[in-house]
Amino acid sequence: MEVAAEKDILHEIMTCIQCGSCSSSCPGADNLDLTRRQLWRMLQMGLVEEAMSTELFWQCTTCSMCEIRCPRGIPLNKIIMELRERYLEKNGPYGSMQQMTTILNLTKSITGDEPKNRLLWTENIPDITLEEREKLVKDQAEVVYFTGCVSALFPQAYKIPQSLTRILLKGGIDFSLLGEDEWCCGYPKLAAGCGEDSIKDFAAHNIEVVKAKGAKTLLVSCPTCYHVWKNEYSNLGKQHQIEIKHYTEYLPELIKQGNIQFKTDEVTITYHDPCDLGRKSDVIEEPRELIRLLPGVKLVEMRFTGKDSKCCGGGGNLEMTNSELSLEIAQKRVAEAMETNAQYLVTTCQQCKRTLQNAVRKNRARLKVYDLLEFIAERIDTTTGGEAK
């Protein structure tokens, strides 16, 4: 099969100079039978079917580290996604992704939960009144909080949306949840090789229900949802005039207003940059600014930070295709965090938190793993009601 006859995205690999930067950058390279460089070489030689048979492109977190380090600027992530699409067209869904995509199409969530279950996490939010809880879903609001499937539907992640809700209420923000009207952003289907067209309905619905509330700002706590809203929805031609903000971009100004009082005891933390937020979306300084606003909190950086931050192992549906590899990648990142002697490993992604927490348990590491929202909420001084005197 001639590569030149393939889609342009595969043809771009022809400029690869086989330097190996991608292979040395890949977080799972030590645990794979073939390297990324070898995969690209097979494509260069026109061995597309042979490359497809390796299934190497499924053993990928889509972290984009290889892409940013490629001296030729080749869109390697897009090539990985293209190979997944080709695999799906020829062989059908890979592994357990058949069940996942079927559930997504039927229920618009990754768990198969009923829409009403998207609000279960609101039932035991600390320090809010019944009246406040009953008004979390409004007809109209300036800000809409897009919770995301993992935070809304996985009890292990409930504290993340609960924490943001507490902070927004204490800050006096006019916001609303989408509740039962929220659908998955659609990313799991993209990672499964279903292609951009498969999430058009998801994009159209989510944009419509946010606009119906008259919201000017969409607030997101999931970096993947953030990336999809800011990039994939626009690529689909689903234009909207909604300002998309990750909470790390939104909360600094709210905290600077001084309406929330925090504890002042000294603690040391290290911060893990999620791939979708840092490397892919360039939201790097904002989380650190937010951390610096917390009194008594000392940030100690790991060896690899920002765009060079190592992946947690939780992206690209890797846990579904190779859970052992996902855990091994997470364990490497936890080992780097341990070098800092920090008390807390803090991130800004519910998936990163989950994979890193599993690795901490596996490593028996003395390290507490938090999403930054949880950490901030725990630092609120409840002796003053959290309100500035």
N, C-alpha and C positions, 0 to 999 in steps of 0.2 A: 504493500500500500504506500503510495507516494504521500509524503507529508505535505507537499505543495497542494495536493488535492483536498487536504483537510481544511477545517475552519481556520481562519486567520490566527486565532488564539493559539493553536498548536504550532502554526508556522513560526510564531515568534521565538520558539525554542531554538531555531536555527542559528541565532546569534550567540548561543551559549558557548563559552570558551573553555568549558570543562575545568574551571579553576578549583572547584570543590568547596567554595565558600558556603554553598547551600548545605552540603553534607556536614561540614564542621559546625554549622549553626543550628542544625536540626536537634531539638531537645530529645528526640527518641532515636537518634542515629546509632547509638551503641547497642540497641536492642533489635535492629532490623537486619534482615538477610541481605538486602540490597541498599545502596545509598541513593540519595536523591540524584546525585550526579550521574549514576548509572541509568536511572530512569530517563533522565533528559537525553542521554546519549542514545538510548534505544529509540526515542522519538525522532532524534536527528537522523538516524539511519533508516527511518521509514518503518520501523518495527512497532507500529502502533498496536497491533493485536497482541504481540508478545508483551509489550509494556502493560496492556490491559490485564493480561493473565497474571501478572505479578501481584496485583491488588495492593501494591505499595501505597497507592494514593488514598487508600482507606485507612492506612496506619498513620494518620496525619491529624494534628490538632488545628490545622489552618491558622497557625499563630502568626504567619507572615514574616518570621525572622529571616528565613531564606531570601524572601523577596527584597527586604530592605538592605540586605547585605550583598545582593547580586550586583557586581560591577557593571553589568550590561543593562540593568534596569528591566529585566524580563518579568512580566506579571505572573510569577510562578504560582501564586494562590489561585488565580483564574484558570491556569492550566490544570491544576489539581481538580478544581470543580468541574471543568470540562470533561476530564477523564471519568469522573463520577457520573456525569450525565450520560456519557457514552455507555458506561457499564450498565446503567439502569435501562437504557433503551434496548440493549442487546440481551441482558441476562435477567432483568427484573430487579427488584429491591435487594440490596445487599444485607445478608444476615437478618437481624431482627427489625430492620428498618421498614419492612412491609407492615408489621403491626403498628409501628409508630406513625407512619404516614396515614394509615387507615384511620387510626384514632384521631389524628389531627383533622382529617377531612370531615369526620363525622361530628366531633365535639368541639373543634377549634381550640383544643388544649392538648398538651403533651401527655396528660395523665388519663384522659377519658372522663374526667369529672364533669358533673352537671354544672352549667353556668353559675348557679346560685352558690356553689362551693368556692367560687373565687372570693367570697367575702367571709369565709370561715375565720380567717386570721384576725378579723376585726373584733371578734367576740370577747377577746380577753386582753385588750390593749391596756397596759398599766397606766394609771394616773389620768384617765379621761372619764368624763361623765357619760351617762346614758344618753343625754341630749346630744352631746358632741358625737357620739358613735352613730346615732340615728341620722345625723346630718352629713355623714361622710360621702354619701352619694347625693348630689344636688342636680337640679335641672340646669342651672347656670353657674359658672365659676370662671374666674380669671385664669386659674391654673388647674390642669388635669394631671393627676398622678397615674401614669401607666405602670401598673405593678409588675407585669410579666408573669409567665406561668410558674416558674420555680418559686419565686417569693410568695405567690398567692396560693399555691397548691401543695407545696412540700412543707410539712410542719417544722422540719429542721431549719427552714429559712424564714419562718413567720416573723422572727424578731426584726428582720430587716425592714419590711413595710410598716411594722408596728412602730419602730423607732423613728422613721421618717414622718409618720403621721403625728407622733407626739411632738416632734420638733416643729412641724408646720403649725400645729395648733397653738403651741406656746409662742410662736412668732407672729400669730395673728394673721396667717395667710388664708386668703379666700381660695380654697381648692376643693376639688371633688375627685372621687374615684369613678371609674367606669363601671365597676361592679360586674354584673351579669352581662353587660354589653361588651366587655373587653374580650378580644380574640387574641390568640397567640400572634406574635409579630410575624411568624412564618419561617424564621431562620432554620429550625430543624429540617424543614423540607428542602431548603437550599443545600444544606450540608449532606442530605441524603441523595443529592443528585437529581432532584425533581425539576430543577431549572427555575428561572425567574418567573415564567408565566404561571407557575403553580401557586405563587403567593399573591397574585393580582387581586383576587377576591379578599384576601386577608388585609391587604393594604387599603383597598377601597373602603371596606367596612370600618376599620379602625380610624381612618381619617374622617369618615362621615360622622361617627359617634363623638369624636373629639370636637369637631366643628359645631355639632348640634348643641354643645354646652356653651358655645361662645368663648371658648378658651383662647387666650393669646399665647400661652406657654404650655408645653407638654413636658412634665418632669418625669425623669426615668431613673430607676436605680439599677437596672440591668444593663451592663455595657453592650451586650449583644443586641438587645432591643434598641438601644441608643444608636448603634451602628446601622441597624436595619432601617430605622426611621430616617436617619440623616442621609443615608446613601442608597440603599436598595430601593426604597419607595420612590425616591427621585429618579433613579435609573429606569424605573418602570413607567415614568411619565406621570406618576401620581403627585402632581404639584400641590402644595398647600402653603398657606401663609402662617403656619404654626411654628413658633420658636421652640426648637428641641433642646432641652438642657439636661445633662446628667446632674444629679444632686450636688456633685462636687463643684459644679459651675454656679449653682444657684445659692447654696447655703452660706458661702462666705459673707455676702452682703447682708444676709439676714442676721447672722451672728454678730457682725460688726455693729448692728443697731443697739446691742447691749441689753436686749430684753430678756435674755436667758442667762442665768447664773450657773457657773460650772465649779466643780470641785477643783482644788488647787494642789492636791498631793502629787508628788513627783512619780512619774512612771516613764519607762522607756519602751518605745515601739519601733518596729521596722515595717516598711510598707512595700507591698507587692503590687506592681502595675499590671492590671489585667490587659491581655493582648488587644481585645476589642476597644478598650478605652485609651490606652497609651499608644501602642504601636500603630494601630489602625485609625484612631480618631484624634491623635495628638493632644489628648487631655492628660497632661503630665504634671504641670505646675499646680493646677487647681487643687488636686487632693492634698498636696503638700502645703499649700496656703491654708487650707481648711484645718489641717493638723496643727499648724503654727498658731492658729487662733485659740487653741485649747490650752489654758494655763496649766503649767506643771508637766506638760507632755514633751518629752525629748524624742526626736526622730533620729534613728541611726540607719543609714542606708545600707543595703546589701551591695555586693560587688557589681551586680548587673541590675541597672535601674532604667527607668524611662523607656525609650525605644529599644534599648538593649536588654530589657528585663526578660528573664527566662519564663517560659510558659509553665502554667500549673498542671497541664496535662488534661484539662477538662473540656477543651474546645473541639470543634469539628466532629461531634458525635463519637469521639474516640472511645469513650467509656462503653459505648454500645458495640464497637467493633473489636476492641482489644483493651479490656479493663485492666489487665496486668501491666501493659505498657503505660496506660494512663497513670496508674499508681506509681510506677517507677519514675516517671517524669516528675510527679508531685514530690516524691521523696527527695529527689535531687534539689528541688527548690527549697524544701524545708531545711535541708542540710546547710544551704547558703544562709537561710534566716538564722539558724542556730549560731553561725559564726559571729553574728552581731551582738550576742548576749542580751538581746531584747527580751522583755517580759511578754510582749504581745506581737503577734504577726497579724497585721491589719491589711485588708484589701478593700476593694470597692466593687466587688462582684460576688453574687451569691453562688455562682458555680465555682469560682476560685476558692471561696471560703470552704465549700463542701469538699473539694478534692484535697486542699491543703490540710483540712481538719482530719480527713481520713489518713493522710500521710503522717501527720503528727502522732496520731494514735498508733499507727503501724511502727513508727520509729521510736515510740515511747519517749517522745521529746517533751521537755518541760517548757511548753510554749502555748499560750492561749491564742486561738485564732478567732478573729472578729471581722465582720464587715465594719467599715468606718462608721456607718450609721449606728450600729449597735454600740460601738465604742463611745461615740458622742453622747448617745442617749444615757449610757451608764455613767457618764461624767457629769450629767446634769445634777446640780445640787438640790436634792429633794428637801433639804432642811429649810429652804426658802421657797419651796414650791416650784423651784426652777426659774423663778422670776427675779430679775435684778431688783435690788433694793433702791 
